[in-house]
Amino acid sequence: MTDWRAAAEGPSSPIEQSGSVSPPRSSSPSPLSTSNTFSTTSSEHEGDDGASATSFATATKRPRTDSVGLVQFTDHQARRLKLSTDDMNSVSRAIKWSLEEKQMFIIANTVSLQSQLQVITKKLDDTVNAKAGFTIPKTLEDKIDVWVWKIILLPTLPAYQGVAGPTPRLIDMIKTHKWGFNPKPEDSKAHWKIVTKKVQDQFTQARYAIKQQIMNSFGAPASAEDPTIVGNLGIGDLCTNLARVNPEAQIVPDAALLARVAFLRSEILKNKERDAWVVIDGELEKIREAFGKNEEKMSKMFKRLLKEDRNTYGECDVTAIQKAAEGQRATLNTTEAAA
């Protein structure tokens, strides 16, 4: 159980105290969306008084980039995942790819998997809709696709499932904006049931895609004999990858999103084999109980998590990302106003 009050006010982490870990560095990311309660200035100049959490960094060495180390890592992962010979050969070819090519490969596969899930879900939905004599309007479908990602990547989202989660929020938006959905009174209950299921399924797919992106970001030991971590991804690049899963949502990673994703990554790391989202919602509730309405202390705690994440997976320029996000949001707002 994490003591979140201690996480905001406690002693420095073992990583920062010892100075013995040389974390892997990631390339600087491109930007995205914001929370007014998160200030980037203090996070960039904060001293070494950050609190610790059980961290992957304590076992992290400087990654091996030589081809022998990557071949060992590839062989180890292929055996662990029981890949076929053809799949093994496909993965082996990726050893020579650049970092950007590998990142795009991960994104492409995630998007492909999400598309396959959507096809399966649509077939099931079509079966249900045919029985009800109802098809969700195209305008509403498109809005659901966009707003699922806008909401699921909100840095201030209080929960990822249940009554405090994203589904009720999007359902309320549909009730307000309609988006082409105006069921007759006698059809209202049956049609709303179909729309609600559509929203729930889309959020389920989004949570799955987010978890897969985060799982892919951890890296792994090069081999059973070599604990060197290879293949890990910095927080800036991870957030950029998440934003690219649905470009239509126009997610702009900023400091607040980086901090929230750092929190998600720390919890998913500790709960790989469990329903991580149940644990995550529980931890968010504990954070609210620990800090109440004290947004300053809550923001400080998330900054410390972001700092630990950067120590573990690689640095990024948070101030530059925040400035770029503000500029991009201003451009998007201007474009929307002119439309």
N, C-alpha and C positions, 0 to 999 in steps of 0.2 A: 504494500500500500504506500503510495507516495504522499509525503507530508508537503502539501503545496505551499503552506505558509513558510515552512523551512526552505522550500525551493526558491522563495522570493527573498528571504532574509538570511539564509544560512551561510556557512563557510564556503570557501572556494572549493572547486572540484579537484579530485586527485590528479586529473590531467593537468590543470593549471598550476597546481602546487609543485609537481615534480618536474615539469618541463621535459619529461623523458619521451614524450610521444611526438613524432613528426608526422602530422596528419597529411593525407593525400590532398592535393590541390585540384580544384576543378576550374574549368574555364568560366569566365564571367557570363552570366545569363542575360537574357533579354527581359524586359519588365512586364507588371500587371495590377488590380482593384484595391480598395483601401479601407482602413478603419481609423477614425479620427482620434481614437484613444491611444494610438501607437506612435511614439515619437522615435525617429531614427537617430537623432543627434546623440543622445546619451548612450545608445547601444554601441555606437562606434567609438566612444571615448571612455567607456566604462572600465573600471579597474578590474583586478583579478579577484573580486569578491563574489563571483558568481557561484550559485549553489550547484551541487552535483546531483546527478541522477545516475542510476545504473547505466553505464555507457559502453557502447560498442567500441569506443575509442581506446579503452584500456588494453584491447587485444590487437590494436591496429599498428602495423608497421608501415614504413614507406613502401608503396606498392612496387612490385617488380614489373618492369615494362619490357624486359627482354622476351624474345619469342619462346625460349625454353619454358620460362615461368608461365606464360599464357597457354602454351600447349598442355602443360601439366594441369593447369586450372580447367581447361576445356575437357580434357580426358576425365578428370574427377567429376565435373558436373554432368558429363554425358552418362557416366556410370550411375551417378546418383539419380538422374532422371530417367534412366533406362531408355535412352534414345536409340532409334534404329540406326543402321549404318548410313543410310542416306541422310537422315537428319544430322547425324554426327559430322558428316562431310560438309554439310551446309554451315554448321556452326564453326567448324574449323576454318573455313574460308574467311570468316569474320575477323580472325586474328590480325589480318593485314589491313583491316579497315581503319579509318581515322575515327577519332572520338565522335565527331559530328555524324559520320555515317552510322556508327553504332547507335547513337541516340535516335536517329531517324528510323533505324530498323526497329527499335523498341516501340517507338510511337506508332509506326505502321502496323506492327503486329497487334498492338493494343486496340487501335482503331478497327482493324480487321476482325478481331475477336468481338468487339462491341457490335460491329455490323452484323456478324453472324447471330449474336444474341438477339439483336433487334429483329432479324428475319424470323427467328424462331418465335419470339414474342408476338410479332405481327400475325403469324399464322394462327397462333392460339387465340389472339384477339379477334381475328377475322371470323374464326369459328364461333366464338361467343357472340360477336356482333351480328353475324348472320342469323343466329337463333333469335336475337332480340330485334332484328330488322333495323339496325342502327349502325352507322359508320361515323367515326369521329371526324369532324371537319378538318380538312387539310391545314387551314390556318391555325386551328387549335393544336394539331399535332406538331406543327413547326414551332409554335410558341412553347409547348411543353419541352421539346428537345433543347431549346435555348435556355429556358429558365431553370430547368433541372440543374444545368451546370453553373449558371449564375448563382443559384442558391447554395448548392452543395459546396462551392468553394468560397462562400462568405467567411471571412475571418472571425466574425462574431456569431456564427451559427451556434445556438445553445445546445443542440443535440443532433445526431445523425439518423435517429430512428424514433418511433413513438410519437406521442402527442406533442412533444416539444421539438420534434424533428422537422424536416423540410416538407413533407407531404401536406400537412394541414396549411402551411404557408402558401404553397402553390395552388391548392384547392381554393383558398380564399381569393387569390388573385384571379382565378378563372371566374369565380362568382362575380367579381367586380368588373372585369374587362370583357367577359363573354368570349371574345375571339371567335365569333361565328357559332358559338354553342348556345342555342336557345330552345331547349326541349319544351314540348307541350306539357302542361300540368299532368296529364294522364301518363306521360312517358318519363317524367322527370326522375323518379326514383331509379328505374331500370337503367336509364342513360347515364345518370350520375355514378352509378355503380361501375359502369364500364370505364368512364373517364377516370374515376378514382383508381381503378386497377391499373390503367395505363400509366398514371403518374407514379404509383407505387413501384411498378416494374421498371420504369425509367430510373428512378432513384436507386433501386437495387443494382441495376447495371452500372450506374455511375460510381456507387460505392465499390463495386468489384473492380472497376477500371482504376480507381484511385489506389486501392490496396495493391493491385498488381504493379502499378508504376512504382509505388513505394518499396514493395518487395524486391523489384528489379534494381533499386537504387542502393541496396545494402552492400553489394559486392560479396565476395566469398573467399575463403582461403585458397591459395594457388593450388595446393594439393594436400593430401593427407599428411605428408611429411613437412610441408612448408606452410606455416600459418599466415604468411604474407597476404594481406587483403588486396584483391584486385577487382576492378569493375565497379567500384562505388561511385556515387554521383553526388555532387554538391547540391546544396539546397536551392540555389538560384536556377541551376539547370533542371532540377526536379520540378520546380514550380512552372518553369517554361514548358516542360513536357506535358504537365497536367493541363496547362492552358491550351495547348495545341490539340488535345484530344477532341475538342469541339470548337473549331475556330469561329463558328457562327455566334458563339456566346460572347466573343470579344473580351475574354478575361484578361485583365492587366495585372500581372504579379507585382505586388508592392511589399513593403516591409511587414505589414500586418499579415499578409498571406504567407510570407516566408516563415513567420513565427508560428502561425497556426499549423502549417504543414510540418514544421520541425516537431511540434507537439504530437501530431498524428504519427510521424515516423518513429518517435521514441516509444509510443504506446504499441504500435504494430510490431516493432522489434521485440518487445517483451511478450507479445501475445500472438505469435505467428500461427500457432496451432489451435487457437481459440477463436470465438466470435469476437474479434477485436473491436467491432463497433459497439457492442454492449459494454465492454470495458471502457472504451473511450467516452461514451455517454456518462458512465458512472464517475469517471475522473473529472469531466467537465462540471458535473453536479458538485463534486467535492470542492472544486476550485471556487464555484459560486458561494458555497457555504463558508469557505475559508476567508474570502475577501468581501463578500456582500456586494455593496455598490462602490467599493473603493477601486475605481478603475486604474488609478495610478499604481497601486501595488500589484494589481492583476497584470497590468502592462509590463511592469518590471519583471514579474515571474516569467512571462512569455519571452521577454528579451533574453533572459538567462538561458532558457531552453534553446533559443536560436543561436546564442553564442556557443553553447556546448555542441550543437549540431555542426556548426562551422568548424569547430576544433576537430570534430570527428571525421567529417566527410569532405572537408575542403572549404577554404575561405571564399567569400564573394563580397563585392562592394555594395553593402546594403544602402548606403546613402545615394550612390549613383542609381541603383535600381529604383529607389523611391522617387528621385527627381525625374527619371525617365517615365515612371508610371504617372506622375502628376501631369507631365507634358502630353502623354498619350491620352489620358482621360479628358484633358482640355480639348484635344483635337476631336475625340469621339463626341463630346458634348456639343461642340460647334457643328459637326456634321449632322448630328441628330436634330439640332435646332433648325438647320437649314432645310432638312428633308420635309 
